[in-house]
Amino acid sequence: MLAIVKSTALYGLEGRLVQVEVDVANGLPSFDLVGLPDAAVREARDRVRAALKNSGFDFPAKRITVNLAPADLKKEGPLYDLPIAAGILAATGQIDHLKLLPYVLMGELSLDGTLREISGTLPNVLVAREQNLTEVIVPAQNANEASLVQGVNIYPVTSLNQMDRFLRQENEIKPWQADITTLMTAHHQEYLDMADIRGQEAARRALEVAAAGGHNILMIGSPGTGKTMLARRLPGILPDLSFEEAIEVTKIHSLAGLLKPNYPLVKARPFRAPHHTASTASLVGGGHFPRPGEISLAHLGVLFLDEMPEFRKDALESLRAPLEDGIVTISRVSTTVAYPAQIMLVGACNPCPCGYYGDSQRACSCTPNQIQRYLSRISGPLLDRIDLHLEVPRVAYQELSAKEPGEPSAVIKKRVQAARRRQQERLGLKNTCNARLKPNEVRKYCHLTIDARALLAAAFRQLHLSARAHDRILKVALTIADLAQSEIIEAAHLAEAIQYRNLESKYYLS
Ligand SMILES: [Zn+2]
């Protein structure tokens, strides 16, 4: 007899419905899985057999054929254990086929028949909803995450036996409801606070400007000047994620298997800091079954590259297109997947190979040539996508101990939020910022006073700025004007923006 059970498959964050077709026929006992399953699905065979037997069900000594359709779609992961087991039960009359019909099933089985959590539950449940399927059975551990999807009834089950009793209506399972208000307001992840940073006024200001306009930033300074401390505090001054944005971030983390059962919703801005030995695939995503990379895990948050010149050149270059487009596209023979990657890039590096060029306390032993070579490992086109360049000086110990704690993140964040609101009203878009302005928009929205215009012209002549630097300076100046709640870019705003671009000449980069 033939039974069909519904499940889902993902490619990237998109997905499709999968029909798990199970046929049980007379003949020599066998158990075949077809429909391009990977090793994990083949292992499912052993798990399903053991789970059925250990749950007290009859495992038929017949010819069992399982087809995961459509066949052209690559499927992975152990989430088909549950639909395969249910299909065998239905095809052998151990459960009522009709009772299974309304449900989409996903879940990994242990050998004893209990269910294990799976990754990608949230995007998989979203696929079900897209197909207007509103009844979904998931492992109990994934119920919180699954119930973030509105308009779908989630039935958490702990074991095959429990599902069996549920389908026989011997054991009621109420659809699981996530309390979204509580999830959004619960404080389970505190940001680090800018108040911890004493001194460093210029760096604090630059981070505020970067946050206000969503600008990428490169910090240059000797070891121990606090670049990492500063970077780690950036997510805390960015505006809060909306529920929709939190869902976006959660989908990616779910797919990567990084969600914690008790914290099903990632509502904090991500902060990802891959090591400089990271491969291209781990940064932008990839693999046989493509996985999101660090840049996508940092979506709507911060990607921090410490010691940026030490990263592999191909890995750094792979960031260029995603930085421009806000999306990562991975091509495979059979398919192309896309992951979102709207991030703020924060780079940090020493000023030179020895680390002490321009330091107030130690002498640099490098030649201009070495300094130039070191920083030019960050290629021009990549550097071009970084709007703010910031020197982080060493703060003397006396100064550190004398200073009051810095301004707290909550206060800075209010100014950042006000500046972002101006940008969103100006562009009529919800999720945008000055950093993403197109060249025609820069011309349209950047209005300068006469003084500011004169200053811009003079800066180009004297600092030998490239034409490409022009738009970047104007975008940053617009953000500074937004922070000042000014409709027009004044000379002071422009002057500050120009100073965030003067590293090229100092570090022999132009
Ligand atoms: Zn040096």
Boltz pocket constraint, residues with backbone or C-beta under 6 A from the ligand:
constraints:
  - pocket:
      binder: B
      contacts: [[A, 352], [A, 353], [A, 354], [A, 355], [A, 356], [A, 357], [A, 363], [A, 364], [A, 365], [A, 366]]
      max_distance: 6.0
